[in-house]
Amino acid sequence: MDEEALQKTAADCAEGLPGAGLEWITLEGGNTLDEKVVRELVTDSYRLVVGRLPKSRQPVDPHTYGRLV
């Protein structure tokens, strides 16, 4: 998902605080983001975090988790 485009089109989405060299966005409670977009953003973030874990500690496959087949 293109975070820059999302920030420009959704009032409830803003640039987040920098953390460990990663780019974050902040979602605020409002009505400019639909549930599907929020779920997609959370799932993408989860996959990124899991992907940084050692394979033996990954609870799911970060390459396939949450993707439609």
N, C-alpha and C positions, 0 to 999 in steps of 0.2 A: 504494500500500500504506500502511496506517495504522501508522506507526512506533511511536506510543504504545501501541497495542493489542499490537503484536508484542513490545515490550519487557516488557509485563506478563505475556505468556503463554509467552515463551521465555527460559529462564535464560541462554542463550548470546548474548542480544542485550541491549545496554545503551546508554544515551545516550553518544554520543561527544563528543570535544572540539569546542568551537565553532571554526569556521573561516570567516573572511570573511563572516560573517553568515548562513551556511548551517547547517542542522541536520543533524548526522551521527549515525549509529548505529555501534556497534562490534559486530562478530560475532566470537565466540571459538570455537575448536575445541571441539565438544561434540556432543551428539546430540539437542538439542531442536529444531533446525531441519532440515527436510528439504531435499534438493538443489534441488527446484523453487522453494522460497521464496528460497534463497540466489541462485539464477540470476536470479530476478525482481528481487531487490534490486540485484544487480550491473548488470543490464541497465538498470533505471530510473536508476541513478547515472550510467552511461555516457551515456544519452540526455541527462541534465541537463548534463553536462560538454560534450558535443558541441553542444548547443543554445546554449551561450554563445560558441562560436567563430564567427568571421565565416563566412558561407555558403560563401565560396570555400575555406575550410580544413576544412569539415565532411566527414569521410570517409564518412558515412552521413547519411540523412535522420533527424534525431532524433524526428520525429513518427511515423515508421512502423517504424523499426528495432526488431526483436525482437518485434513485435506479430503475433499470428496474424490472418490474413485471413479 
